[in-house]
Amino acid sequence: MTDIITEQNNAERQQQEFDDALHQLMNSISRPTEGRPEATELHEVLARLTNTAESNHSRWKSMLLALIHKRYHLLSPEAKAAAASAAERETETTVAAGDGERRLFYLGARFFMDQVHADTHRRELAMALQVLVKSAPLAGGSRDICALLVEATESLLKHSDEFVTKRKQMMDVAGKESLSALVGHGVRLLEATSNNPTASCLQSLLRLAADTLDHDLELVAALKKGHHGSPPMIQDQFPSTLHALYVLATLQPWSSQEASNACQSP
């Protein structure tokens, strides 16, 4: 009987610790800036959440929903789709607003990318990472694909056993080159990497990027069949941030204001 009571008390205490950490993530965590030291508080909170979540699927779900809500904003593709659906049905709807925190979301995803290499909660972390990757372009926008590509590449290089002897050299070289060169290193690394959740994450992001660019090219091709001189729009669809520079280079003439508006897509 004593053992049962002790087990119940431990379970209640663990649930309370998880709830406290979740509340801190949702309401009182500091906004990370461009410097990495500011991510310490976020990482500490996420570490508490993952340690107390263990194999409890409901807790992992709550944690992921909290992170996605921090990223979600009213100009995101998902929010626009919800508003358009409501307008089509001619019904009133209130689209819930999130916090629009890009950097917090990116650093949170990077935490999962780094921690997934640990022995504890590896399966749950890998599944959580895939959920964040699939949710990012919906809750945030196409720019999230670019940001997470960089984070996944850096994490993959940092934790790659296959390239442990070359890792420092590759990171030094990448640091002097563009972010595109850094991602290129990660793509080449994929060929020699197996059973690595971060590599799977990078592959998923690359597929998302490829699908997004394919869709952008369809919009551009449709516009060329139509008329020139206006922003690339088909049924209120605009090319993604990934393809904005290509559009600006190939579709002329645009006014400077129209070009600026195209680059502001989330």
Salt bridges, closest charged atoms under 4 A:
ASP99 OD2 - LYS70 NZ 2.86
GLU101 OE2 - ARG31 NE 2.82
ASP114 OD2 - ARG110 NE 3.08
ASP114 OD1 - HIS159 NE2 3.25
ASP144 OD2 - ARG71 NE 2.77
GLU151 OE2 - ARG36 NH2 3.08
GLU151 OE1 - ARG110 NH1 2.93
GLU154 OE1 - ARG36 NH2 4.00
GLU154 OE1 - ARG110 NH1 2.98
ASP172 OD2 - LYS168 NZ 3.15
GLU177 OE1 - HIS185 NE2 3.77
GLU218 OE1 - HIS215 ND1 3.94
